[in-house]
Amino acid sequence: MPLDKVPLDKVPSDDMRPHDRADPERARALTDAEIEAAIAADPLAAPVLAAAWFRSAHLAAPQARVPVTLELEEPVAEWFRAQGGDAQAHMAAVLRAYVERAKRRI
């Protein structure tokens, strides 16, 4: 769940989180079920990734950037700006995903 969708009363504060999480002995003693339960209880925790995800994952090394001039329709440019962060990086990610998808169709 995205952080902006988590109700504030469900966001764990440092005071609410267990302080023994940095205890390596306790961490080693946890069972898989205990770890999965702790992850499920934390709305900010990343999901547990299955082995299938790791088999399909690939290393994506950063690519060199090339400066270009691009004219966009105003609503498109505004949408990317409204997402926050680096709008150009978001645009590049969308274009990269489009190119990768198009390559698979060839």
N, C-alpha and C positions, 0 to 999 in steps of 0.2 A: 504494500500500500504506500503510495507517495506520501512524503512527510506532510505536505499541505492538506492531505485528506484525513490525517490522524487527529481525532479529537484531543484537545489539549490535556484533558484529564487522563488520557491513555498514554501520553508521552512520558516514558520513565525519566525521572531526573536522576542526577548522580546520587542523591540521598536515597532514592527508592531502589536503585540497583544493588545487587549483592556486592559487598565490598571484598568478598573472598574470591572474586573472579580472577584476581591476579595471583592466586595461590596455586602454583604449579602442581603441588601434591594433590590438592583437592581436584584440580582439573583432570589429572590423570586418572583419578578414582571414579569420575563420572561415567555412567553407562551411556550408550548411544541414545537410549530412550530418555534419559534425564537431559541430555544435551538437546535433543529434538523438542522436548517439552519446554525448555528454557527459550529456545528460538521461537517456538510457536507463541509463547506468552509475551514476547517483546515485539511491539508493532514496528519498531525501527530496524529489526534484524533482517538481514538478507535471507532469502530462501535457501534451503539446503539444496545443493545441486546434485543431481543423480549422475551416475557413471556415464549414462548416455550423453549427457551434456558435455562432459569432458572428452568423450570420443569424437564429438562433432565440432568441438572448439578448435580454433586456429589462432596462431599468433598474428596479431595485426600490428606490424611495425609502423611507426609514424612515417608518413611520406613527405617528401620535400614539397613545399607550397610554391605555387607559381602565381604571381600577381596578375589579376585579370580585371577588366572593367565589365560590369554586368548591369544592364538596365532591367529592373523588375517592375511589375505592376505595384502600385502603392499598397494595396491591401496585402499582397504577399510579403513585401518588405516590412510592413507594420506588424504582421503576424509573427515573423521571426524576431523582430525587436521585442515584442511583447512577451516572448518566452523567457526573457532574462538571459543573463550570461553573454557569451560571445555569439552574436547572431551569425557572423561569418562562419564560425566553426559549425554551427547547427546547419547552415545551408550546405556546407561542404559535406557533412555527414549524410544529409538527405540525398545529395547528388551521388555520393559514393555508393550508397545503398541502391540507388537506381541503376547505376552502372553495373554493380555486381549482379543484380537481378537480371539485367539485360544480357549479360555475358552467359548466364545459365541457360537462357532461352535459345542462344545461338547453337 
